[in-house]
Amino acid sequence: MQASSLAAVSCDTKSATNGRRWAVEDVLALYDMPLMDLIWRAQEVHREHFDPNAIQRSTLLSVKTGGCSEDCSYCSQSARYETDTARERLMPLDEVVAAAKAAKDKGASRFCMGAAWKGPKDNDLDRVLDMVREVKALGMQTCVTLGMLKEGQAEKLKEAGLDYYNHNLDTDKEFYGQVIKTHTHDDRLDTLDQVRDAGINVCSGGIIGMGESRKNRAALIVQLANLPKPPESVPINNLVPIPGTPLADNPRLDPFEFVRTIAAARITMPTSWVRLSAGRQEMSDELQALCFLAGANSMFYGDFLLTTGNPDIERDDALFARLGIKAV
């Protein structure tokens, strides 16, 4: 890219981070920048809004595993696929609280609880509300991902003290039907609207490496950035192909494309926490450091996510020490 073109992109980026709506072509232009220029720009944006040497750490617990009626092609918890994930009932309250205490003791500041449902039934939601209250009482930020919400459920979660509701857009609207057919992209947006209207922080991102194009990845970033208010947390997942799911044989994504996606998320959503999520176990320490440089400032911390592995705590602590990073 010529210097004049780089200057134009940088200028365009500055105006967009100040409130202009993004177009897919804008984000594709970011993806097309030389990688070092893109990371530099992302780091500039990052330093305007965050401590560049601080990473927020969240722990994720599956409080109800398997048996989901949805057909998400990446998910081991779908009842439609033959995977090694066993069905489990909703966890007892005392076990959830014990897990949250352990996560806090190990340095996590946010505790996320996930349940494999299309959406929660009211009696199940009541039990989750108790979990939110008890974890909140420990002094931790609380987050849940329960699927699609019905009218009035977001308000109950808010009253219980919920800080964040996770509901990922997963992928670009145009590519969505190739990954999920049992509900629509608009269904997900409806739940995000309910969460936002209830006054709960939104946690929403996506999964890359599912066979989508770069344009699809750029469009996902645009759809997130152009929400009425960008999500406060943006998890970026790198597909973990799981045996038994339709995406089990998907080839791994170029790691630098993942870094470009992190950078694009940081530039377009400058005040959001951009989280390294699924797929981090397969990343080298060097690749993770490059993602932090590109603007990632949050991560899942602990040995497991919902059903997939995560780097062990000792490895993460050692990486933080090597990089001079502090946990927040």
C-alpha positions, 0 to 999 in steps of 0.5 A: 500500500502506498503511503498516501493510501495508508494515510487515507485509511488511517484518517478514515479509521479515526473518523469511524471510531468517532461514531461514523457507521462502518461499511464492509468496504471500510473493514475490507480495506483494514484487512488489506493493509500490510499486517504491520501497518494494521497492527500499528493502527490497532495499537494506537486505537487500543492505547487511546482507551485501555492500558496496553499491558492489562488483560481482563480474565474471565472464567467460563463454566458450563452449568448445563451441558449437551442436549441442545435442540439447535443445529449449530454446525460447530457445536458439540452440544447439539443433540443432532450430532454424535459427539463425545459431549454427554448430556448433563442436567443443570448444575446444583447451586453450591457446585456453581458457587464453589467453581466461582470461588475457585476462579476468583482465587486463581485471578479471574474477575468475571464468571461466565455461566453457559447453558445449552438451551435454545432458550431458558424455560422460566423454572430453569431461569429461576435457578440461574437467577440464584446462581447470578445472585450468589456469584455477584455476592462474591464480588465478581462480574457475572455473565450468562449465555442461555440462548434466545430470551423470551419477553421479560426474562432479560429484566429478571436477569437485570434484577438479579444483578447480571452484568453481561449477557453473551449471545454471539452473532457467530458469523455474517448474516449472509453466511449464517444459513450455511452454519445454522438453520434452526434459527436466524441471524435476526433471532439473535439480534432480537435477543441482543435488543432485549438485553440492551433494553433491560440495561445489561451489558452486551457480550457478542462476537463470532467464530471465524474459520468456519469456511466463510470468506474474508468479506464475511469476516469483515461483514461480521465486524461491521454488523457488531460495530454498527449495532445501536451501541457496540457490544461492551465485550467482543469474543473472537473465537477461532473454530475448534473442529470437533469430531462428529460435527459438520465442521469437523474437517474444516481446515485451520485458518491462517493465524495471521488472518485471525490477528487481522480480525482482532485488529479490525475488531479493535479499530471498529469497536475502540472501547470494547473488551476484545476477548481471545476465546475458543481456539486459544489452546492451539495458539503459541505464546508468540501468536497470543502476544501478537493478538494482544498487540493487535488489541485483544485485552480479554481472555478466558482463563481456566483449563476448560471453556464450555466443552473444549480445552483452554491453556492451563492456568500455569501456562497463562500465568507464565505468559503474563510474567514473560510479557509484563502483563497484569490481570484486571 
